[in-house]
Amino acid sequence: MRRITILTAAMMVTVTPALAAAQKPKITEAQARAKALSLVKDGKIRSSELEREHGKLIYSFDIAQPNTTAVDEVQISAITGKLVARHHESSAKEAAEAKAEVEEAKQVKP
């Protein structure tokens, strides 16, 4: 058992630098923000975050539009700067998503 643990630790040292390099954004949040705002006419960013979703490193922006309570969620690749996804969300769906994220965060903390 001890031999496996040492081997596992050695493998982590070898693999970790390559994984860390692959996880760093190649574009800035400001660049991604500008791209996202160019896609939503007269939008204002309510929230943003850098996250890994479906194996992709992305900037995710919730963008409000005038005269509506709904938001557009715009996801921009942190590697290429290209649009990954865009979803129109009602205020009810957004509230449910926020609640789910809070519950998920509670489960992660020890």
Secondary structure as the mmCIF struct_conf table of DSSP 4:
data_model
#
loop_
_struct_conf.conf_type_id
_struct_conf.id
_struct_conf.beg_label_comp_id
_struct_conf.beg_label_asym_id
_struct_conf.beg_label_seq_id
_struct_conf.end_label_comp_id
_struct_conf.end_label_asym_id
_struct_conf.end_label_seq_id
HELX_RH_AL_P HELX_RH_AL_P1 ARG A 2 ALA A 22
TURN_TY1_P TURN_TY1_P1 GLN A 23 GLN A 23
BEND BEND1 LYS A 24 LYS A 24
BEND BEND2 LYS A 26 ILE A 27
HELX_RH_AL_P HELX_RH_AL_P2 GLU A 29 LEU A 39
BEND BEND3 VAL A 40 VAL A 40
TURN_TY1_P TURN_TY1_P2 LYS A 41 ASP A 42
STRN STRN1 LYS A 44 GLU A 53
TURN_TY1_P TURN_TY1_P3 HIS A 54 GLY A 55
STRN STRN2 LYS A 56 ALA A 64
TURN_TY1_P TURN_TY1_P4 PRO A 66 ASN A 67
BEND BEND4 THR A 69 THR A 69
STRN STRN3 VAL A 71 SER A 77
TURN_TY1_P TURN_TY1_P5 ALA A 78 THR A 80
STRN STRN4 LEU A 83 GLU A 89
HELX_RH_AL_P HELX_RH_AL_P3 SER A 91 VAL A 108
#
